[in-house]
Amino acid sequence: MEENQKDNIMGENDKERNNEEGKIHEESTTERNWTERYTIEKRVSDQPVTGIRGEPRHRLPEWYIRTRNLVYYFLGVVEVLLAFRLIFKILGANARNGMVQFIYSVTSVLIAPFEGIFAIFYPGGASARFVFEPATIIAMIVYALIARGIVSLLKVNLTEAT
């Protein structure tokens, strides 16, 4: 019995010592992993960026990225408004509703240059409430092309500056 108690006491001491060593080992492993990750990330970010063919590419300047994002943001807002107009017209939304009036009034300025290119289609005669406006679709396409053109001009200016 005394030997069993002695083994238990020694076993508990060994467990405590192993736990303490394990905690130290875990802490050092965690610290080492973080340090390795940091140095790997630092090494990767210090290396030049390469293109598809392996030629070095330079990082884009902050002003270009912000301007590009701003142009695409405004394009997104315009496209969403025009898409709502198109859906409201096709589904025959009540033009006296406040939300519908707001969308129609804001987007009427945006589609004004494109009205009259194609005739408005009224399916089912004069009693039908829904309308298909090709001017809205044309406006969506043209505004997307204009935004793409602006971003391309910025990129040309960017390559000439470097």
Long-range contacts (C-beta under 8 A, 24 or more apart in sequence): 58-162, 60-158, 61-158, 64-154, 64-155, 64-158, 67-154, 68-151, 68-154, 71-147, 71-150, 71-151, 71-154, 72-147, 72-151, 74-147, 75-143, 75-144, 75-147, 78-110, 78-143, 79-140, 79-143, 79-144, 81-106, 81-107, 81-110, 82-107, 82-110, 82-111, 82-136, 82-139, 82-140, 82-143, 83-140, 85-111, 85-133, 85-136, 86-133, 86-136, 86-137, 86-140, 89-130, 89-131, 89-132, 89-133, 89-136, 90-130, 90-131, 90-132, 91-130, 92-128, 92-129, 92-130, 92-131, 107-136, 110-139, 110-143, 111-135, 111-136, 111-139, 113-139, 114-138, 114-139, 114-142
